[in-house]
Amino acid sequence: MITKRTDFIAPASTHTKFNWRVRSLASDFILEDTWEFPYEFSAEDGVDLHLFQKNSIEPMMKNIYDGSLTGMLFRVRKVFGALFHIDDNLNNFSIPGCQEKSLRDRLQESDLEKDMPERAMDISTQDYMSFRPVYTFADETLHEISNSTEHALMHYAWSPSGEGKWKIRLAVYVKHRNAFSAFYMSCIRPFRHFVVYPHIFRKCMEIWEARKVSK
C-alpha cells in the first residue's frame, strides 16, 4: 500500500477541538505536530485504540532501527546524543520551569481511577527513545520522554470522525529547555515531515495489514 505524506498530516484542530486530558495537563507545552492514520473504524470492526497500539505501533517501535533511511537517521541521532551527552540522565530531569519530573505528578485522583497501566503500550527502545507511560485511558494514551534539551509527549487518541466512526490520531507536544532545543527542532522539521513520520506510519500500516491478512 502506497500512501502519500499528506495522508498522515492532520490539522491541529483535529486535536484541539476535543477536550483530551493532555490539553489541560500539558497546557505549558507546545503542540508541535498532529498526525492521523488513514483508517476509519466503526463499532462493527471490533477495534479499539489499545488493540491497534499493541498490534501495530508497539511492534513498529521494537524494530525502529531497521535498514531504512529513517532507521539510519535514528542511529545517527543515537550517536549524536552520545557525543553531546544529550541523553545522559534520561527521564531524570525536571519538566522545564517546573518541579515535577513527570506529568504523572500532575494527575488527579479522578485520572488515576481511569488509568489502566496494565494496558499501557510499551514503546520504549531501552535507549534514548525510552518513552514511559503517563496515563492509559480507554480513548487516549500519553507517553513522555525527557532529556537535556527538552521534555516531549506523545499522545494517541481514539478520535471521533463523525457518523459513528473513529480515527487514531497522534499529537506531539514539546517543552524546550533552551534556545538550542527550539532551533534543533525547527532544523529537523523537514526530516520529521518528509521522512521520519511518513515511514513510521507506513510501517505501522504494513504491520496492521499483515495482521489482518494472517487472521
C-alpha positions in Angstrom: 0.0 0.0 0.0 1.5 3.3 -1.1 0.4 6.3 0.9 1.3 9.9 0.3 2.9 12.1 3.0 -0.2 14.3 3.1 -2.4 11.4 4.0 -0.9 11.4 7.5 -0.7 15.1 8.4 -3.7 16.4 10.2 -4.8 20.0 11.1 -4.1 20.9 14.7 -7.9 21.4 15.0 -8.4 17.7 14.8 -6.7 17.5 18.1 -7.6 20.8 19.8 -11.4 20.6 19.2 -11.5 17.7 21.7 -11.1 18.0 25.5 -8.3 15.4 25.8 -6.8 15.3 29.2 -3.4 16.2 27.8 -4.6 19.6 26.8 -5.0 20.8 30.4 -2.3 18.6 31.8 0.3 19.9 29.4 -1.0 23.5 28.9 2.6 24.8 29.3 3.8 22.6 26.4 3.8 23.5 22.7 1.7 21.4 20.3 4.4 20.5 17.8 2.8 18.1 15.3 -0.5 16.5 14.6 -1.0 13.3 12.5 -3.6 10.7 11.8 -3.8 7.2 10.3 -5.9 7.0 7.1 -8.3 4.5 8.7 -11.8 5.0 9.9 -13.1 2.3 12.3 -16.7 1.6 13.2 -18.1 -0.4 16.2 -18.5 -3.4 13.9 -14.8 -3.6 13.2 -14.0 -4.8 16.7 -11.0 -2.5 17.0 -10.1 0.0 19.7 -7.1 2.2 20.4 -5.3 -0.4 22.6 -5.7 -3.2 20.1 -4.2 -1.0 17.3 -1.4 0.1 19.6 -0.4 -3.3 20.7 -0.6 -4.8 17.2 0.8 -2.0 15.1 2.6 0.8 16.9 4.3 -1.2 19.5 5.9 -3.7 17.1 7.0 -0.9 14.8 8.8 0.8 17.7 10.6 -2.5 18.6 12.0 -2.5 15.0 12.7 1.2 14.8 16.4 0.7 13.8 15.6 -1.1 10.5 17.6 -0.7 7.3 15.5 2.3 6.0 16.6 5.9 5.8 14.6 6.6 8.9 16.4 3.8 10.8 19.7 5.3 9.7 18.6 8.8 11.0 17.6 7.3 14.3 21.1 5.6 14.6 22.8 8.9 13.7 20.7 10.6 16.4 21.8 8.0 18.9 25.4 8.7 18.1 24.9 12.4 18.2 23.2 12.2 21.6 26.1 10.1 23.0 28.7 12.6 21.7 27.0 15.6 23.2 25.6 13.8 26.3 22.1 14.8 25.4 20.6 11.6 26.7 22.7 11.3 29.9 20.4 11.1 32.9 17.4 10.3 30.6 14.0 10.8 32.1 15.5 12.1 35.3 15.2 15.9 34.5 12.5 18.2 35.9 10.0 19.5 33.4 11.5 22.8 32.2 10.5 25.6 34.5 8.7 23.2 36.9 9.4 21.0 39.9 7.8 17.8 38.6 9.9 15.2 36.8 6.9 13.6 35.2 3.4 14.6 34.1 2.1 11.8 36.2 2.8 14.1 39.1 0.0 16.3 37.8 -2.6 13.6 37.6 -5.6 13.9 39.9 -7.4 11.2 41.7 -10.1 11.0 39.0 -7.3 10.4 36.4 -5.7 7.6 38.4 -9.1 5.9 38.7 -9.4 5.9 34.9 -5.8 4.9 34.3 -5.2 1.3 33.1 -1.5 0.8 33.4 -1.8 -2.9 32.5 -2.9 -1.9 29.0 -0.2 0.7 28.5 1.7 0.5 25.2 5.4 -0.4 25.5 7.2 1.9 23.1 10.5 2.1 25.0 13.5 1.2 22.9 15.7 0.9 26.0 17.9 3.7 24.8 17.4 7.4 24.0 13.8 6.7 22.9 12.8 5.2 26.2 9.2 6.7 26.3 7.4 6.0 29.5 3.6 6.0 30.0 1.9 8.8 31.8 -1.7 7.5 31.5 -3.6 5.0 29.6 -7.3 5.8 29.3 -9.9 4.0 27.2 -9.8 6.6 24.4 -6.4 8.2 24.8 -2.9 7.5 25.9 0.1 9.7 26.8 3.8 8.8 26.9 6.7 11.1 27.7 10.5 11.4 27.4 12.8 13.8 29.0 16.4 14.6 28.1 18.9 17.5 28.5 17.3 19.6 25.7 13.5 19.1 26.1 10.6 17.2 27.6 8.4 15.6 24.9 5.0 14.0 24.9 3.4 11.5 22.5 -0.4 11.5 22.7 -2.6 8.9 20.8 -6.3 9.3 20.7 -9.3 7.3 19.6 -10.8 10.3 18.0 -14.4 10.6 16.7 -14.5 11.4 13.0 -18.3 11.6 12.5 -21.1 9.2 11.6 -20.2 6.7 14.3 -16.6 6.3 13.2 -13.2 6.9 14.8 -9.7 7.7 13.7 -6.4 7.1 15.5 -4.6 10.4 15.8 -1.2 11.4 17.2 -0.3 14.7 18.7 3.3 15.6 19.7 4.0 18.1 22.4 7.3 19.6 23.5 8.7 21.9 26.1 12.2 23.2 25.3 14.9 23.7 27.9 16.9 26.3 25.9 17.1 28.1 22.6 19.2 25.4 21.1 16.4 22.9 21.6 13.9 25.1 19.7 16.4 25.7 16.9 17.2 22.0 16.7 13.5 21.1 16.4 13.0 23.7 13.6 16.0 22.3 11.7 14.8 18.7 11.8 11.2 19.6 11.0 11.6 18.8 7.2 13.1 15.4 8.1 10.2 14.7 10.5 7.6 15.6 8.0 9.1 14.2 4.8 11.0 11.2 6.0 10.5 10.1 9.6 6.8 10.2 10.3 5.7 9.0 6.9 8.0 6.0 7.3 6.7 5.3 10.8 3.1 5.5 9.7 3.6 3.3 6.7 5.4 0.7 8.8 2.6 0.7 11.3 0.1 0.2 8.4 2.1 -2.6 6.9 2.2 -4.4 10.3 -1.6 -3.8 10.8 -2.4 -5.0 7.2 -0.3 -8.1 7.6 -2.1 -8.9 10.8 -5.5 -8.7 9.0 -4.3 -11.0 6.2 -3.0 -13.6 8.6 -6.2 -13.8 10.6 
